[in-house]
Amino acid sequence: MASFINWIYGFALAIGGPGLFAIAFLDSSFLSLPQINDILVVLMVTQNKSAMAYYAAMATAGSVAGCYVIYVLAERGGEAFRRRHERSARTERVLALYRRHGALALIVPALLPPPMPFKLFVLMAGVAGVRPLPFVFAIAVARGARYLAFGVLAIWYGDAALELMRTRGREVALWLAAAIVLAAVGWWLYTRRRP
């Protein structure tokens, strides 16, 4: 497994942004490559700080494309999934969450690091019939914020950010997700108070 992970790093680093797109796509669709995208964004940005927005955009686009594949498959097979799991209380709670909040129910899970089962939320969005445009927008906003935050960390802290990601990546991702969610809630409250 370690040799496969090293090959992934080498592949992505050799071709830059397109490699980051490909790895993000695979991670968000058919494979599970926890935290590799986060580390790759930090690694690429520390090597080329001026391309930070490009690397964040490529990781975001790959993640959105991969999630969209899962979403489409779930949307097409949603009725069969519902019949198979119709008695599951957990399934009904998640479907109710999507009926109440739509694509907004994707934003927080999209920000959180593994072991958050994000693909399950993507799958359930397709089953619940969340509309495609809000789905894509929610994933793009959440993943874009996450990868931009990692890019900013890489610019500010350089190699120290990379070492921190390697040793305490989950904790860093959780703190970043919490900061982004708190900022979003603060902004929402601020805009509601304004006349």
N, C-alpha and C positions, 0 to 999 in steps of 0.2 A: 504493500500500500504506500509506503514511504517513497518508493521509486516512482509510482504513478503521480503522487503529489508533486515531487520534484520535476517530473516531466511537464505537468500542468504549468508550474511556475516558469519553467524555461520556455515553453511554447508561448505563453502570454507575453513574457518580457521580450521575446525575440521579435514579435510583430506589433507590440505596443497596443494601441487602442482597439484595433480589430480583435486581437487576442483577448483583451479584457471583455469585449462584447461577447465573444464566443463562450468564454468561461461563465460569464454571468447568465447567458442564455441557458447553458446546460445545467447550471446550478438551480435556476428557477423553474426548469421544466423536468428533464428526465433523470438527472443525477442529483445527488446531494453532496455538495462540496462546502461544508460549513466554514465560514470566515475567510475563505480563500479570496473572495472578491475584496473584502475589506483590506486584507493584507496587501493584495496586489495594487489597489488604489494607493495606499500609503507608500509602497515601494516605488511605484512608477512616479509618484509626485515628488518623492525625495530625490529622485534622479533627474527630474525635469519639472521644476516648480512652475514654470510659465505655462505648462500644459495641464494644470490642475483641473480647470473647467472641462477641458476635452476628455480627460480620463474619467471624471465623475459622470459626464454625459454618456460616455460609451458604456460604463458599468450600468448606469440607469437604463439606457436603451436596451441592453441585453437582458436585464432583469425583467423589464416590461414585456419584451417579446416572449421570453420564456414563460412568464406567468400567463400571458394571453393564450398560449398553446394549451396550457392546463385548463384555463377558463373555458375555451371553446369546446374542448373534449367533455368537460363536465356539463356544459350547457346542453350539448347534444345528447348526452346520456343521463340527464338529470332525472327524467321520469323513472328510469330503471333504478337509479340510486335511491330515489324516494321510496319506491315500492320495497326495496330490499331493507331499508333502514327506517321504515315508517314508525316503528314502535320505539325507536331510540329517543330517550329524553334529551340527550346531548345534541343530537341532530336537530331536534325541534327547537332547542334553545338557540343554536347557531342560526338556523333559518329565520327565527323570529328576530334575531339581532339584525340580520340583513333586511328583513321587511321593514323594520323600524328606522334603521339608519342608512341603508343602502351601502354605497361604496365607502362611506366614512368608516364603516366597521373594519375596513382593510388597513387603514393608515397606521394605527398603533402596532398591529402585528407585523407590518412591513418594516417598521423601524427597529423592532426587537431582534436581538441576535439569536443564534441557535442556543439552546434546543427548542426554541419556539417553533411549533409545527406550522410554519407559514403556508406551505403548500395546501394544507387542509383548509385554511381560510380562503385561498384562491379557488380550490375545488368547490367549496360551499357557496362562494359567490356565483359561480356558474350554475350550480344546482338551484340556487335561490332566484336566478334570473335577473341579477343585477345588470343594468344596461351597460353595453360595451364602453361608451365614451366616459362615463363616470368611473368605471372600473380602471381603465387605462390611466385616467387623470389621477386617481387616488394612488395607484402604484408608483406613477412617475413622481408625484410630489413627495411621497414618503421615502422612496429609494433615492431620489435626487437629493433630498435633505441629508440623508444618511451618508451618501458618498461625498457630498460637498463638505460635510462636517469632518470626515476622515481626511479629505484633501487639505482642509485648513489646518488640522492638527499636524499633518506632514510638513506643511510650509513653516509653521511656527516652531516645531520641535525637531524636524529632520530625522536623523537616524534614531534619536531617542524615542520618537513616536513609533518607529518600526519595531524597536525592541519592546516597547510597551504593548504593541499589538500582538507580538509573538508570545509574550509571557502572560499578559492579562487582558487578552482581546475581548473576552465576553464581558468583563467588568467595564471596560472602556465603552463598549457598544451599549451596554445598559445605561451608563451615565449619560452618554450622548443622546440616546433615545428619550430618556427622562427629561433632559434639558430641552430637546426639540418639542416634546409634547407639552411641557410647561410653558414654553414660549408661545406655542400655538394657542393654548387655552388662555393665556394672558392676553394675547392679541384679540382673541374672540371676545373676551369679557370687556376689553377696552373699547372695541368697536360697537358693542351692544350698548354701552353707557353713553356714547356720543349721541347728541340729538340728530 
